[in-house]
Amino acid sequence: MDAARSEALAARAQLLEQGGWQFRRLEAFRFVAPPPAETWLGDETVLDAPAVPNGGWTWEPSDAAAKPDIRWLDAADTSQRSALLERLPQPGEDAVAPFAWAHRALCKGGLRIRVPKAADPDAAPVMLRLRQSSSEAVEAPLLVVELEPGAHCVLVEEHGQAAGAGPEEAVRNLQVHLLLAEGARLQHWRQVQPQAGQRVAHHLNVHLDAGAFYAQAMLATGSAYHLQRAHVVFDGEGAEARLGSVLLSDARQLDRQVRMIHAAPRSTSTARALALARGKALVAADLYAHVRPGAEDADIHQHLAGIPTAGSPRLVMRPQLEIEHDAVQAAHGTTWGRLPDEAIFFARQRGLDEATALSLILHGMAAAEVVRALADERLCETVGALQALDEALNRYLSPAQAQERRDG
C-alpha cells in the first residue's frame, strides 16, 4: 500500500475511532448540526476513483508584473503530498477536528499558489480568479495561498451556481489556508451558492504576520447544509482582518462562524454579517473574538443583523468576546427583526410598489456590507461582487415576496 493511501485510511480510522460526529454536544453547532460522518467520508471506493483534473479548479492568472506560482499537487503522490501539506497544521482536537480528519481521508490533491511582491511599489495587485466545480458526488478540495512579504493580491473565489454546481446532492468539504507574510495584503471576494440539495462545509484558516492585512467579503446562500467557518490568527504585531458576509436563505440551512484569535499586540479585527431569511429557513451567525494574554491594544468590532423577510424563519445571532488582557478596545452589536413598516412606507412615497421598495432597501444594505468589507467600491465592481449580489437578491426576492411578507 502506498504512503498516501495509507495516510488517507489512517485519517478515516482516526475519525471513526473518535466516535465520528459528536457535534450536537458542541456549543458552536448547537443550532445547525452537520450531517453524519458517513456523508463526508463516502465509502472507501471513493479513494480508488481517478481524481478530476486539477481537482475541479480553474483559474485566470493576473497580467500584473508579479507572476504567481500556481501548482496543482497530487495527494496520491508521496512527494507531491508532502509539498501540498507543507506548513499546514495537522487536525487538532478543536470543534471542527472531525471535518479536518474527513478532509485528510478524502483529499486527492490541491491547488497551491505563491504570490510574490512586485518590484514596483506602485504596481497593480496580482489578480487571481478561481472557480471550483466538479462532477464528483463526495469531494474534499484544498486551496493554499501564500503571500510573500509585501505582496498584494486580489483573490476572487467562486463556488456553486456561478461556477457549475455539480450533482444535486453533492458533498463538498473544502479547506482553504491563507498564509500572509509580513506586510502582505489580500483582498478576497467569495461567492458560494450551492444547489438546494447539496451539503457544503468551507473552512478558511488565515494566518497573519506583522503588518499583514486581510479583507474578505462573501455572499453565501442556503442549502440542505451549508457551513462557512473562518479561523483568523493574528500572529504578528499590527495585523488587521476585516470580514463581511451577506447570507441569504430560503427554507434551507446556513451557518456562518468566524473565529478571530488575537495573539499579537495592536491587532485589529472587524467581523460583520447581514442575514436575510424567509420561509422555514434556519440561519446561524456566530462571531467570536479571543484576545490572548500579551495582545495589548487589540481593537475588535462585531456586528450582526438578522432580517426575516417572509414566513417564519429561525435566525440565531451570536456575538462573543473572550478577553484576557486589560488594554483592549471592543465593541459589538446585534439587530434582529423585520424591516420597520416606516422604512417600506417612506420608500413607497417615491411611487414604488411594496416589493420594489423592499428590494431597493435590501439591495442597498447588502451592497453596503460588501463595500465596507473590501473598502473599495471600484474593486467591488471589478471583481463582480455587486453584480453577483444583485442577481442573488433578485432570485431571493421573488414577485410573491410582498404578499408573503403581509401573510407572515
C-alpha positions in Angstrom: 0.0 0.0 0.0 1.4 3.4 -1.0 2.1 6.0 1.8 -0.6 8.5 0.5 -3.4 5.9 0.6 -2.2 4.6 4.0 -2.4 8.1 5.4 -5.9 8.6 4.0 -7.1 5.3 5.5 -5.4 6.3 8.8 -7.3 9.6 8.8 -10.6 7.7 8.2 -9.9 5.3 11.0 -8.9 8.2 13.3 -12.3 9.8 12.7 -14.2 6.7 13.3 -12.3 5.8 16.4 -13.2 9.2 17.9 -16.8 8.3 17.6 -17.4 10.0 14.3 -19.6 13.1 14.5 -20.3 14.4 18.0 -21.2 17.9 17.0 -24.5 18.1 18.9 -22.6 18.3 22.1 -20.6 21.3 21.0 -21.9 24.9 21.6 -20.8 26.1 18.1 -23.0 23.5 16.4 -25.9 23.6 18.8 -28.2 25.3 16.3 -27.2 23.9 13.0 -25.9 20.3 13.3 -23.8 18.8 10.5 -24.9 15.7 8.7 -23.4 12.4 9.9 -19.8 11.4 9.3 -20.6 9.0 6.5 -21.9 11.9 4.4 -18.5 13.5 4.3 -16.4 10.3 4.1 -18.3 8.4 1.4 -17.0 4.8 1.2 -13.5 3.5 0.6 -14.2 3.1 -3.1 -14.1 6.8 -3.4 -10.4 6.7 -2.8 -9.9 4.5 -5.9 -11.8 6.7 -8.3 -9.4 8.8 -10.5 -9.1 12.4 -9.5 -10.8 15.1 -11.5 -8.2 17.1 -13.5 -6.9 19.9 -11.3 -9.5 18.9 -8.7 -12.1 20.8 -10.5 -10.2 24.1 -10.1 -9.9 26.5 -13.0 -8.1 29.8 -12.8 -7.4 33.1 -14.6 -3.9 34.3 -13.5 -3.2 38.0 -13.3 -1.5 40.0 -16.1 0.3 42.0 -13.3 4.0 42.3 -13.3 4.4 40.0 -10.4 3.5 36.5 -11.6 2.1 34.0 -9.1 3.4 30.4 -8.9 0.3 28.2 -9.4 0.7 24.4 -8.9 -1.7 21.5 -8.8 -0.3 18.9 -6.5 -1.5 15.2 -6.5 -2.1 13.9 -3.0 -1.7 10.3 -4.2 2.0 11.0 -5.0 4.0 10.9 -1.8 6.4 13.7 -2.7 3.7 16.0 -4.0 1.5 15.3 -1.0 4.4 16.4 1.2 4.7 19.6 -0.7 1.0 20.2 -0.7 0.7 19.9 3.1 3.9 21.9 3.9 3.3 24.3 6.8 -0.3 23.2 7.2 -1.3 22.0 10.7 -2.4 18.5 11.5 -6.0 18.1 12.5 -6.2 19.0 16.2 -8.8 18.4 18.9 -10.9 21.5 18.4 -14.6 21.7 17.5 -14.0 21.2 13.8 -11.3 18.4 14.0 -13.8 15.8 12.6 -14.1 17.9 9.4 -10.3 18.1 9.2 -9.9 14.3 9.6 -12.6 13.7 7.0 -10.8 16.0 4.6 -7.4 14.3 5.1 -9.2 10.9 4.5 -10.6 12.0 1.1 -8.4 14.8 -0.3 -6.9 13.8 -3.6 -5.0 16.9 -4.3 -4.9 20.6 -4.0 -4.1 23.9 -5.6 -1.1 25.7 -4.1 -0.4 29.3 -5.0 2.5 31.6 -4.1 2.2 35.3 -4.7 5.5 37.4 -4.8 6.0 41.0 -4.1 6.0 43.3 -7.1 9.3 45.1 -7.8 7.5 48.4 -8.4 5.7 49.5 -5.2 3.1 51.3 -7.4 2.3 48.2 -9.5 -1.3 46.9 -9.6 -2.0 44.0 -7.3 -1.9 40.4 -8.5 -5.5 39.4 -9.6 -6.5 35.8 -9.3 -9.8 34.4 -10.3 -10.5 30.8 -9.1 -13.5 28.7 -9.8 -14.3 25.3 -8.2 -16.6 22.9 -9.9 -16.7 19.1 -10.1 -18.9 16.2 -11.1 -17.9 14.1 -8.1 -20.6 13.2 -5.5 -18.2 13.5 -2.5 -15.2 15.7 -2.6 -12.6 17.3 -0.4 -10.9 20.2 -2.3 -7.9 22.0 -0.9 -6.6 25.5 -1.6 -3.4 27.0 -0.2 -2.4 30.6 -0.9 0.9 32.1 0.4 1.7 35.8 0.1 5.4 36.7 0.3 6.4 39.7 2.4 4.9 42.9 1.0 2.9 41.1 -1.7 -0.5 42.5 -2.7 -3.2 40.2 -4.2 -6.9 40.3 -5.1 -8.5 36.9 -4.9 -11.8 36.0 -6.5 -13.2 32.6 -5.5 -16.4 31.2 -6.9 -18.3 28.1 -5.9 -21.8 26.8 -6.8 -24.2 28.2 -9.4 -21.8 30.7 -10.8 -19.1 28.0 -11.3 -21.0 24.9 -12.2 -22.9 23.4 -9.3 -22.2 19.7 -9.8 -24.6 16.9 -8.7 -27.8 18.0 -7.0 -26.9 16.2 -3.7 -23.1 16.7 -3.9 -21.0 16.9 -0.8 -18.1 19.5 -0.5 -15.7 19.6 2.4 -13.3 22.4 1.4 -10.2 23.5 3.3 -8.6 26.9 2.5 -5.3 28.1 4.0 -4.2 31.7 3.5 -0.7 32.5 4.8 0.2 36.2 4.8 3.8 37.1 5.5 4.9 40.4 6.9 3.2 43.4 5.3 1.3 41.4 2.8 -2.2 42.5 1.7 -5.0 40.2 0.5 -8.5 41.4 -0.6 -10.8 38.4 -1.1 -14.2 38.1 -2.7 -16.0 34.8 -2.1 -19.2 33.7 -3.8 -20.7 30.4 -2.6 -24.2 29.4 -4.0 -24.8 25.7 -3.8 -27.8 23.9 -5.1 -30.7 23.3 -2.7 -29.8 19.6 -2.0 -26.1 20.0 -1.6 -24.2 19.8 1.6 -21.2 22.1 1.9 -18.6 22.9 4.5 -15.9 25.5 3.9 -13.1 26.1 6.4 -10.8 29.1 5.9 -7.7 29.2 8.1 -5.9 32.6 7.9 -2.6 33.4 9.5 -1.3 37.0 9.6 2.2 38.0 10.2 3.2 41.5 11.4 1.5 44.3 9.5 -0.4 41.9 7.2 -3.9 42.9 6.1 -6.7 40.6 5.1 -10.2 41.7 3.8 -12.9 39.3 2.9 -16.4 39.9 1.5 -18.7 36.9 1.0 -22.0 36.0 -0.5 -23.4 32.7 0.7 -26.8 31.1 0.1 -28.6 28.3 2.0 -28.7 24.6 1.0 -29.5 21.2 2.7 -26.5 22.0 4.9 -24.1 24.9 4.5 -21.3 25.9 6.8 -18.9 28.8 6.3 -16.3 28.9 9.0 -13.3 31.3 9.1 -10.5 31.0 11.7 -8.2 34.0 11.7 -5.0 34.1 13.8 -3.1 37.3 14.3 0.5 36.1 14.7 2.2 39.4 14.2 2.0 42.9 15.6 -0.2 45.3 13.9 -2.0 42.8 11.7 -5.6 43.5 10.6 -8.5 41.5 9.3 -11.9 42.6 8.1 -14.7 40.1 7.2 -18.2 40.9 5.9 -20.9 38.4 4.9 -24.2 38.6 3.2 -26.2 35.5 4.0 -29.4 34.5 2.0 -31.5 31.5 2.9 -34.9 30.4 1.7 -36.3 27.4 3.7 -32.8 25.9 4.0 -29.8 25.9 6.4 -26.9 28.3 6.6 -24.3 28.5 9.4 -21.7 31.3 9.4 -18.9 31.1 12.0 -16.0 33.5 12.5 -13.2 33.0 14.9 -10.7 35.9 15.4 -7.7 34.9 17.6 -5.7 37.9 18.7 -2.3 36.5 19.7 -0.1 39.6 19.0 -0.2 43.3 20.1 -2.1 46.1 18.3 -4.1 43.8 16.0 -7.4 44.8 14.6 -10.4 42.7 13.7 -13.8 43.5 12.2 -16.5 40.9 11.6 -20.0 41.7 10.3 -22.8 39.6 8.9 -26.2 40.5 7.3 -28.6 37.6 7.3 -31.8 37.6 5.3 -34.1 34.6 5.7 -37.6 33.6 4.8 -39.9 30.6 4.8 -38.7 27.9 7.2 -35.0 28.8 6.8 -32.5 28.2 9.7 -29.6 30.7 9.7 -27.0 31.0 12.5 -24.3 33.7 12.6 -21.7 33.2 15.3 -18.9 35.8 15.6 -16.2 35.1 18.3 -13.1 37.0 19.2 -10.4 35.9 21.7 -7.7 38.3 23.0 -4.9 36.3 24.4 -2.5 37.5 27.2 0.1 39.8 25.7 -2.1 41.0 22.9 -2.4 44.5 24.3 -4.2 47.3 22.4 -6.2 44.8 20.4 -9.2 46.5 18.6 -12.3 44.4 18.0 -15.6 45.2 16.2 -18.5 42.9 15.7 -21.9 43.5 14.2 -24.8 41.1 13.3 -28.1 41.9 11.6 -30.8 39.4 11.0 -33.9 40.2 9.0 -36.8 37.8 8.5 -38.3 38.9 5.2 -41.3 36.4 5.0 -42.7 33.3 6.7 -41.3 32.0 9.9 -37.5 31.6 9.6 -35.2 31.0 12.6 -32.3 33.4 12.9 -29.6 32.9 15.6 -27.3 35.9 16.1 -24.3 35.3 18.5 -21.6 37.9 19.1 -19.0 36.6 21.5 -15.9 38.1 23.2 -13.3 36.4 25.3 -10.7 38.9 26.6 -7.6 38.1 28.6 -5.9 41.5 28.6 -6.9 44.8 30.2 -5.8 47.2 27.4 -8.3 46.3 24.7 -11.0 48.2 22.7 -14.0 46.1 21.9 -17.5 46.8 20.5 -20.2 44.5 19.4 -23.9 44.8 18.5 -26.8 42.8 17.1 -30.1 43.8 15.5 -32.8 41.4 14.7 -36.3 41.8 13.3 -38.3 42.6 10.1 -37.8 45.9 8.4 -39.8 48.6 10.1 -43.1 49.4 8.3 -41.9 53.1 8.2 -38.9 52.1 6.0 -41.2 50.5 3.5 -43.7 53.4 3.8 -41.2 56.1 3.0 -39.7 54.1 0.1 -43.2 53.8 -1.3 -43.6 57.5 -1.3 -41.4 57.6 -4.3 -44.1 55.8 -6.2 -42.7 52.2 -5.7 -44.8 49.2 -5.0 -44.1 47.2 -1.8 -42.0 44.5 -3.5 -39.8 47.1 -5.3 -39.4 49.2 -2.1 -38.3 46.1 -0.1 -35.9 45.1 -2.9 -34.4 48.6 -3.1 -33.7 48.7 0.7 -32.2 45.2 0.9 -30.0 45.7 -2.2 -28.6 48.8 -0.6 -27.9 47.1 2.8 -26.2 44.1 1.1 -24.1 46.3 -1.2 -23.0 48.4 1.8 -21.8 45.3 3.7 -19.6 44.2 0.7 -18.2 47.7 0.0 -17.4 48.2 3.7 -15.5 44.9 3.9 -13.3 45.4 0.9 -13.2 49.2 1.5 -13.1 49.8 -2.3 -16.3 50.3 -4.3 -14.5 50.2 -7.6 -12.8 46.9 -6.7 -16.3 45.5 -5.8 -17.4 46.4 -9.3 -14.2 44.9 -10.9 -14.5 41.5 -9.2 -18.2 41.3 -10.0 -19.3 41.4 -6.4 -22.1 43.9 -6.8 -23.5 42.2 -9.8 -23.5 38.8 -8.1 -25.3 40.4 -5.1 -28.0 41.9 -7.4 -28.6 38.6 -9.2 -28.7 36.6 -5.9 -31.1 39.0 -4.3 -33.3 39.1 -7.3 -33.7 35.3 -7.1 -34.3 35.5 -3.4 -36.9 38.3 -3.6 -39.4 36.7 -5.9 -42.5 38.6 -7.1 -44.5 36.8 -4.4 -42.3 38.3 -1.6 -44.5 41.2 -0.9 -47.6 39.1 -0.4 -45.6 36.6 1.8 -44.4 39.5 3.9 -48.0 40.6 4.6 -49.1 37.0 5.3 -46.1 36.4 7.6 
